[in-house]
Amino acid sequence: MPSHHFIPGARFRFLTPSYDRLSRLMGFGERFRAFELRALGALDGKRVLDVGCGTGALLAELREAKPARLVGIDPDPAMLAQAEPKLRAAGVTAELLRGSADALPFPDGSFDVVVSSLMFHHLDGPTKRAALREWRRALAPRGALVLVDFGAPRNAMLRAVLWPLGLFEHVAENMRGRLPALLEEAGFTCSEVGRYGGVVVALAATPRTLTAPGARPAGSRLGAPR
Ligand SMILES: C[S@@+](CC[C@H](N)C(=O)[O-])C[C@H]1O[C@@H](n2cnc3c(N)ncnc32)[C@H](O)[C@@H]1O
């Protein structure tokens, strides 16, 4: 069952109505969405799921993408309520559902692309792992996951400024650069496809097929888990 306990998009509920404005102020406006679109690549004819879609800011950018199916899921009705008019205004047809990343209401193999943007750091450790297993299940065998979230800060200055974020349990693994290792553990092969602002990382991951015990998947660019 989906757990509807969640950390709101802007951390505090009273900020939810201002989520889009705050995001833009923090540098997650148009340039960031363009970065995400590049990470996603071509989506025409694909079944696409946005997990933790929030106010639908990314979905609204997919008007040119011509996906076969577009679904956004989020546990927060107040975020979804902002998504509906935005998608209508953008002329984007998408199904919006209330639900949690770790309990998707879809049969196995329902999507060609699962994307999640700035949501993963809202999950605690066990839920992160359960969500990755669930996304792998919902992906078609040749599907792809695009995970965009905080990673290890790229340089010493960012590390010095951002280290307090690592004190929060939900963000700690992100800041330690553990996302590739978590993806690997969940049965994905992943590679970094972009960085935004030195601290947000875009990872593209594909479900790993069974290989000989101990074999490293071809094309894996992952280092040893830290
Ligand atoms: C920082 S916002 C990002 C929203 C949107 N993806 C974006 O890029 O603007 C994080 C979102 O994750 C959602 N969220 C929190 N816990 C979740 C969970 N367990 N499953 C799915 N989404 C969740 C929040 O409701 C919120 O909408």
PDBQT file of the ligand as one rigid body, heavy atoms in Angstrom, charges set to zero:
ROOT
HETATM    1  C1  LIG A 301      11.162  18.844  -4.553  1.00  0.00    +0.000 C 
HETATM    2  S1  LIG A 301       9.622  18.249  -5.143  1.00  0.00    +0.000 S 
HETATM    3  C2  LIG A 301       9.989  17.865  -6.834  1.00  0.00    +0.000 C 
HETATM    4  C3  LIG A 301       8.766  17.976  -7.688  1.00  0.00    +0.000 C 
HETATM    5  C4  LIG A 301       9.000  17.814  -9.187  1.00  0.00    +0.000 C 
HETATM    6  N1  LIG A 301       9.452  16.491  -9.525  1.00  0.00    +0.000 N 
HETATM    7  C5  LIG A 301       9.971  18.848  -9.702  1.00  0.00    +0.000 C 
HETATM    8  O1  LIG A 301      10.967  18.476 -10.330  1.00  0.00    +0.000 OA
HETATM    9  O2  LIG A 301       9.704  20.045  -9.516  1.00  0.00    +0.000 OA
HETATM   10  C6  LIG A 301       9.537  16.628  -4.412  1.00  0.00    +0.000 C 
HETATM   11  C7  LIG A 301       8.230  15.935  -4.717  1.00  0.00    +0.000 C 
HETATM   12  O3  LIG A 301       8.347  14.588  -4.260  1.00  0.00    +0.000 OA
HETATM   13  C8  LIG A 301       7.084  14.232  -3.744  1.00  0.00    +0.000 C 
HETATM   14  N2  LIG A 301       7.261  13.063  -2.869  1.00  0.00    +0.000 N 
HETATM   15  C9  LIG A 301       7.608  13.029  -1.555  1.00  0.00    +0.000 A 
HETATM   16  N3  LIG A 301       7.588  11.772  -1.106  1.00  0.00    +0.000 NA
HETATM   17  C10 LIG A 301       7.237  10.988  -2.163  1.00  0.00    +0.000 A 
HETATM   18  C11 LIG A 301       7.028   9.600  -2.325  1.00  0.00    +0.000 A 
HETATM   19  N4  LIG A 301       7.163   8.727  -1.306  1.00  0.00    +0.000 N 
HETATM   20  N5  LIG A 301       6.663   9.139  -3.545  1.00  0.00    +0.000 NA
HETATM   21  C12 LIG A 301       6.518   9.987  -4.592  1.00  0.00    +0.000 A 
HETATM   22  N6  LIG A 301       6.693  11.311  -4.486  1.00  0.00    +0.000 NA
HETATM   23  C13 LIG A 301       7.036  11.815  -3.293  1.00  0.00    +0.000 A 
HETATM   24  C14 LIG A 301       6.595  15.485  -3.029  1.00  0.00    +0.000 C 
HETATM   25  O4  LIG A 301       5.200  15.451  -2.815  1.00  0.00    +0.000 OA
HETATM   26  C15 LIG A 301       7.014  16.549  -4.020  1.00  0.00    +0.000 C 
HETATM   27  O5  LIG A 301       6.012  16.792  -4.964  1.00  0.00    +0.000 OA
ENDROOT
TORSDOF 0
